[in-house]
Amino acid sequence: MATDYDAPRKTEDDSESIEALKERVPDKMSGSVDVEDADNPSGFELPGADLSDLELDVVVLPPQEDEFTCMNCFLVKHRSQLDHEGGDGPICRECAA
């Protein structure tokens, strides 16, 4: 039997009014409103804001024994991604393809 999926589907359960549905769903806006976002406690930063006084703490690790830097894309990759060692240096599988 063929089914027309674009046809409107009406059953006896569809007879509920929108007000009855609203009563069943809890109001998400009720209660206290969290003014400060926990993910961004300093507020919203607009694009192009001056970030020159911002200090970042970054830990840079030296190359590990099982890593190499592809001489084509200059990404540090695991030795399992090594395709071949060319005249210019190691090349990864993605760049060799």
Secondary structure, 3 states (H helix, E strand, C coil): CCCCCCCCCCCHHHHCCHHHHHHHCCCCCCCCCCCCCCCCCCCCCCCCCCCCCCCCCCCCCCCCCCEEECCCCCCEEEHHHEEEECCCCEEEHHHHC
